[in-house]
Amino acid sequence: MKVKPAKYRIIEGSAPFLVSAPHVYSHKRPTLVGTYKKGEPITDLICQQICRDTEATGILITEEVEYDPNFFKIKRNPYKDETRKIVKDEKKEIFLDIHGLNDEHHYDIGLYYLSRFSKSKRVARELRRALDKGELRGISIQIFRLPENDQETLSKFIASKLRIPALQIEVGRYIREDELLRNSLIQNISNFLNSY
């Protein structure tokens, strides 16, 4: 299967961090029927503002794509390949992948890490403490291991192949949509990166 060209934008930055928003728009999931998964709105805005506040490099999808930038293997995934190049060429030290949390979950923010990479777990614990401040104080922030299966998420790929801490951050819709809460999220993540 030939994949159409990627539709992504890179935000240039000098800090040793890469922030990603791969699911802003609808994208095709790697299933037998090739269904489309709805986009996760406002994750691009969060990514852009964190990059602005920290001088991190950013990468984000700019329109609907025919592949899943988070799950497809690198040979059929221009977004993942570009992410790999940025981390390697620019010697990034942390990768944060911003996603929208499904409304069915009973927590507000989920932090996912590769269980075989303890540096990611340490960063997840530090980020959880940093997020629990300001307007977000007291929300439910859960830390989970990425499933040990053949799905190769961006965070799993970056941690296992490039050996830097990588987290997938799932953010509840009510936080993304509320300007006060969203700004607190952005400030807390930015403060965490700026103090790293």
Secondary structure, 3 states (H helix, E strand, C coil): CCCCCCCEEEECCCCCEEEEECCCCCEECCCCCCCEECCCCCHHHHHHHHHHHHCCEEEEECCCECCCCCCCCHHHCHHHHHHHHHHHHCCCCEEEEEEECCCCCCCCEEEEECCCCHHHHHHHHHHHHHHCCHHHCCCCEEEEECCCCCCCCHHHHHHHHHCCCEEEEEECHHHHHCHHHHHHHHHHHHHHHHCC
